[in-house]
Amino acid sequence: MCTFAKMKSLVDILETTNSLDGDQLAALLTTRDTDVVDYLHRRARTVAQMHYGTGIYVRGLIELTNICRNDCLYCGIRRSNTHVERYSLTTDQVMACCEHGYRLGFRTFVLQGGEWGDERAGWIADIVAEMRHRWPDCAITLSLGEHSREVYALWRDSGADRYLLRHETHNAAHYAQLHPAEMSRGHRLQCLRWLQELGYQVGTGIMVGSPWQTVDHLVEDLQFIASFRPAMVGLGPFIAQHDTPLGHHPNGTIDMTTRLYSIMRLMLPGALIPSTTALATLAPEGRLQGILAGANVVMPNLSPGEIRAQYALYDGKAHSGSEAAEGLRQLEAQLATIGYHIDWSRGDCRF
Ligand code: 5AD
């Protein structure tokens, strides 16, 4: 059998069995045959459409704060970056974002921010409870880092439905290279298990092309995600931020990120897979390439315009145009060019 036929059959096996062994996954991640990669994307796109049609879910992203107790080596809002002007939205500002977003049509809000100590947990719970009360038909997603089981339970009881916490890398040694000594992969995974036990729809994922990442790491990540079965899989390219210790490392690529979207789509056909802001940051058409590789969610920014530049996780982060909620018409038009449209429903995953 010629190599193309062999590689194509790997894609077919992945589609029918939702799994491959490590060597086979590595082969799909590294093949230079663009016909194989096109075929992979095409199958993933077809599977995404079987589950979700040509509708793309939108989530309104509210960047609650850039204050963070952590010091992750890749992240622009790490605590030792003294070049960042720190902010935290007020409760009123969050409600104003939601009100604006609701009028635009959003039915999911994502509160994302740096990680705070538990002394602010009560305040977050109050915000969630107020959102739940005012917008009972909306899904509330939190993305606020690692906390105790009790804090996660408090937020869940206050009305939060979903939680996003990327594991970043499943390999313990690689995790240690990207994070300060006080953080551990073990604790990150513990948090993910707690969230799942508490009944959150959980999202996890990685940065693609992070420093020192190998193909073996990616295979390990794919296998972990497939076994964990999150509702959402967030995969975005690593993008250097110049004020961080990893600011001189090369960025991840669109090619590797979209291959991972497609493989993940075939491993977990009903999962929610966002075409991430980081992908859109690498190239203007990145967002659409992600969708054509099997992604089915985008997360426009609903944060107040004046703070967006301060939530700079990485250089060049897209925060206007179709990345902003105001750019929804532009997003609609872009999606239309590839035969897709916005689906305004809450957009729960279809497992
Ligand atoms: N490049 C790309 N993504 C990043 N994140 C943090 N820093 C960077 C960076 N430099 C991602 C992490 C985190 C999410 C909120 O943002 O994966 O989980």
Residues whose N, C-alpha, C, O or C-beta is under 5 A from the ligand:
A	BS01	5AD	Y74 C75 G76 R166 M207 P237 F238 I239 A240 Q241 A278 L313 Y314
